[in-house]
Amino acid sequence: MTEKKGEKKPSIHAGHRQRMREEFLRAGAAGMEDHRLLELILFYAIPQGDVNPLAHRLVGEFGSMAGVFHATYDQLVNVPGVGHNTAVLLQLIPAAAARYMERNASFEGQIVSIWQFKEMLEPYFFGARDEIAYLVCLDGKSKVLTARRLGEGIVDTVQIATRKVVENALACNASQVVLAHNHVSGVACPSNADIETTLHLKQVLAEVDITLLDHLIFAGGDMVSMAQSGLLVVRG
């Protein structure tokens, strides 16, 4: 077929966005590399143009798609090609995912395994950029009464004061409690300060007939139980 004079050749990118959407709907995200999945997301912040270079740039800058989602607004807009809409969308996705996970976490029934706490609490730390602490209150039959956010900051500081822990435990009439916080360093190993603070809390709670069952440390998808690690033994 002879090309007519002045007729534009179809772009090699013609239909690219639609093909990527169809690929995702057909096979899901499992087979897509980080930059390609990120490219698909960018379609909804940048309506026109080739966003593949920007997707590569973001992954290169932050190391992975997870790194992109952990980046702050200011860090994102400092990347060439990222505007306000793109930065907000990239902040919104992990926030919405965390809310979804939180709402689907079950608090019903008896806790019989430490790993049930992981399933329950992990959504609270998903995408967190700061250290956050929670107190899970249970009755005498190990049924969850509530999970209360104690505050942000390193667990051995005044952000998690002994009084705050005791008051929250007494307020829900708990017989047992589990403390949990995250390490933004990505390493779930308890620090010496974590251990000292936990042993102090255990003694104080025992004075009001409340048992501190465990202190769980979350980081990078991992969880370390101080009880299972033998770190809750008060040595005289």
C-alpha positions as CSV (number, residue, x, y, z in Angstrom):
1,M,0.0,0.0,0.0
2,T,1.5,3.3,-1.1
3,E,1.7,6.0,1.6
4,K,0.0,9.2,0.7
5,K,1.9,12.4,0.8
6,G,1.5,14.3,4.1
7,E,-0.1,11.3,5.8
8,K,1.3,10.7,9.3
9,K,2.7,7.3,10.2
10,P,1.0,5.8,13.3
11,S,3.1,6.2,16.4
12,I,4.9,3.1,17.8
13,H,3.2,4.1,21.1
14,A,-0.3,4.1,19.6
15,G,-2.5,1.9,21.8
16,H,0.3,1.2,24.3
17,R,-1.7,2.4,27.3
18,Q,-4.7,0.3,26.4
19,R,-2.5,-2.8,25.8
20,M,-1.0,-2.4,29.2
21,R,-4.4,-2.0,30.9
22,E,-5.6,-5.2,29.1
23,E,-2.5,-7.0,30.1
24,F,-3.0,-6.1,33.8
25,L,-6.7,-7.1,33.6
26,R,-5.8,-10.4,32.0
27,A,-2.9,-11.5,34.1
28,G,-2.7,-9.2,37.1
29,A,0.4,-7.6,38.5
30,A,2.3,-10.8,39.3
31,G,4.2,-10.9,36.0
32,M,4.9,-7.2,35.7
33,E,8.2,-5.7,36.6
34,D,8.2,-2.7,39.1
35,H,8.8,-0.1,36.4
36,R,6.0,-1.4,34.2
37,L,3.5,-1.6,37.0
38,L,4.5,1.9,38.1
39,E,4.1,3.1,34.5
40,L,0.5,1.8,34.5
41,I,-0.1,3.7,37.7
42,L,1.3,6.9,36.2
43,F,-1.2,6.8,33.4
44,Y,-3.8,8.0,35.9
45,A,-1.7,11.1,37.0
46,I,-0.3,12.0,33.6
47,P,-3.1,11.6,31.0
48,Q,-0.9,11.9,27.9
49,G,2.6,11.2,26.8
50,D,5.2,8.4,27.3
51,V,5.6,7.9,31.1
52,N,7.9,4.9,30.8
53,P,11.1,7.0,31.2
54,L,9.6,8.5,34.4
55,A,8.8,5.1,35.8
56,H,12.4,4.0,35.2
57,R,13.6,7.2,36.8
58,L,11.5,6.7,39.9
59,V,12.6,3.1,40.4
60,G,16.2,4.2,39.8
61,E,16.0,7.0,42.3
62,F,14.3,5.0,45.1
63,G,15.5,1.5,44.3
64,S,12.1,-0.3,43.9
65,M,8.4,0.4,43.6
66,A,8.2,-0.1,47.4
67,G,10.9,2.6,47.7
68,V,8.8,4.9,45.6
69,F,5.8,4.4,47.8
70,H,7.9,5.0,50.9
71,A,9.2,8.3,49.6
72,T,7.9,11.5,51.0
73,Y,6.0,14.1,48.9
74,D,9.0,16.4,48.9
75,Q,11.3,13.6,47.7
76,L,8.9,12.7,44.9
77,V,8.5,16.2,43.5
78,N,12.2,16.6,43.4
79,V,12.4,13.9,40.7
80,P,12.2,15.5,37.2
81,G,8.8,14.9,35.7
82,V,7.0,14.4,39.0
83,G,4.3,17.0,39.6
84,H,1.8,17.6,42.4
85,N,-0.8,15.1,41.0
86,T,1.7,12.4,40.5
87,A,3.2,12.8,44.0
88,V,-0.2,12.8,45.6
89,L,-1.2,9.6,43.7
90,L,2.0,7.8,44.8
91,Q,1.3,8.8,48.4
92,L,-2.3,7.8,48.2
93,I,-1.8,4.3,47.0
94,P,0.1,2.9,50.1
95,A,-2.3,4.9,52.4
96,A,-5.3,3.3,50.8
97,A,-3.7,-0.1,50.8
98,A,-3.0,0.2,54.6
99,R,-6.6,1.3,55.2
100,Y,-7.9,-1.7,53.3
101,M,-5.6,-4.1,55.2
102,E,-6.6,-2.6,58.5
103,R,-10.3,-2.9,57.8
104,N,-9.9,-6.5,56.8
105,A,-7.9,-7.5,59.9
106,S,-10.0,-9.7,62.1
107,F,-10.2,-9.0,65.9
108,E,-12.8,-11.8,66.5
109,G,-12.2,-15.0,68.4
110,Q,-9.5,-16.3,70.6
111,I,-5.8,-15.7,69.9
112,V,-4.1,-19.0,70.0
113,S,-0.9,-18.3,68.0
114,I,1.6,-15.4,68.1
115,W,1.3,-15.3,64.3
116,Q,-2.3,-14.2,64.5
117,F,-0.9,-11.0,66.0
118,K,1.2,-10.5,62.9
119,E,-1.8,-10.9,60.6
120,M,-3.7,-8.5,62.8
121,L,-1.1,-5.8,63.4
122,E,0.9,-5.7,60.2
123,P,-1.6,-3.5,58.4
124,Y,-1.0,-0.8,61.0
125,F,2.6,-0.5,60.2
126,F,2.3,-0.8,56.4
127,G,4.0,2.1,54.7
128,A,4.8,3.8,58.0
129,R,7.7,6.3,57.8
130,D,7.9,6.8,61.6
131,E,8.0,4.4,64.5
132,I,4.5,3.8,65.8
133,A,3.5,1.8,68.9
134,Y,0.3,-0.1,69.6
135,L,-1.1,-1.9,72.6
136,V,-3.4,-4.9,72.1
137,C,-5.7,-5.5,75.0
138,L,-7.1,-9.0,75.7
139,D,-9.4,-10.5,78.3
140,G,-8.6,-13.5,80.4
141,K,-9.6,-15.9,77.7
142,S,-7.2,-14.3,75.1
143,K,-9.9,-12.6,73.2
144,V,-9.0,-9.3,71.7
145,L,-10.8,-6.3,73.3
146,T,-9.1,-3.5,71.3
147,A,-5.9,-2.4,69.7
148,R,-4.9,1.2,70.8
149,R,-2.4,3.4,69.1
150,L,0.0,4.7,71.8
151,G,1.8,7.3,69.7
152,E,4.7,7.8,67.4
153,G,8.4,7.9,68.3
154,I,11.0,5.5,69.6
155,V,9.4,3.1,72.0
156,D,11.8,3.9,74.9
157,T,11.1,7.6,74.9
158,V,8.3,9.5,76.7
159,Q,6.1,8.9,73.6
160,I,5.3,5.5,75.1
161,A,5.2,6.5,78.8
162,T,4.5,3.8,81.4
163,R,1.5,5.7,82.6
164,K,0.0,5.7,79.1
165,V,0.4,2.0,78.7
166,V,-1.2,1.2,82.1
167,E,-4.0,3.7,81.7
168,N,-5.0,2.2,78.3
169,A,-4.8,-1.3,79.7
170,L,-7.0,-0.5,82.7
171,A,-9.4,1.5,80.5
172,C,-10.4,-1.5,78.5
173,N,-10.4,-3.8,81.6
174,A,-7.6,-6.0,80.0
175,S,-6.2,-9.0,81.8
176,Q,-3.4,-9.4,79.2
177,V,-1.7,-7.0,76.8
178,V,0.7,-7.2,73.9
179,L,2.9,-4.3,72.9
180,A,3.9,-3.8,69.3
181,H,6.0,-1.3,67.4
182,N,7.9,-1.0,64.1
183,H,11.5,-0.3,63.2
184,V,11.8,2.0,60.2
185,S,15.4,0.8,59.8
186,G,14.1,-2.4,58.3
187,V,15.6,-4.7,60.9
188,A,13.2,-6.3,63.4
189,C,15.8,-7.1,66.0
190,P,14.9,-5.6,69.5
191,S,17.3,-3.0,70.7
192,N,18.7,-2.9,74.3
193,A,16.4,0.1,74.9
194,D,13.4,-2.0,73.7
195,I,14.3,-4.8,76.1
196,E,14.9,-2.6,79.1
197,T,11.6,-0.7,78.5
198,T,9.6,-3.9,78.0
199,L,10.9,-5.5,81.2
200,H,10.1,-2.3,83.2
201,L,6.5,-2.3,81.7
202,K,6.1,-6.0,82.5
203,Q,6.8,-5.3,86.2
204,V,4.6,-2.3,86.4
205,L,1.7,-4.0,84.7
206,A,2.1,-7.0,87.0
207,E,1.5,-4.7,90.0
208,V,-2.1,-4.1,88.6
209,D,-2.7,-7.7,87.8
210,I,-2.1,-7.3,84.0
211,T,0.1,-9.7,82.1
212,L,2.4,-8.4,79.4
213,L,2.4,-11.4,77.0
214,D,4.8,-10.1,74.4
215,H,6.4,-7.2,72.7
216,L,6.4,-7.6,68.9
217,I,8.8,-5.8,66.6
218,F,7.8,-5.3,63.0
219,A,10.1,-4.3,60.1
220,G,10.2,-5.0,56.4
221,G,7.5,-7.7,56.5
222,D,9.2,-9.5,59.4
223,M,8.1,-9.8,63.0
224,V,10.2,-10.7,66.0
225,S,8.6,-11.9,69.2
226,M,10.5,-10.9,72.4
227,A,8.7,-13.6,74.3
228,Q,9.7,-16.3,71.8
229,S,13.2,-14.9,71.8
230,G,13.4,-15.4,75.6
231,L,13.8,-11.7,76.3
232,L,10.9,-11.2,78.7
233,V,12.5,-13.0,81.6
234,V,13.0,-10.6,84.5
235,R,16.4,-11.4,86.0
236,G,17.0,-10.6,89.6
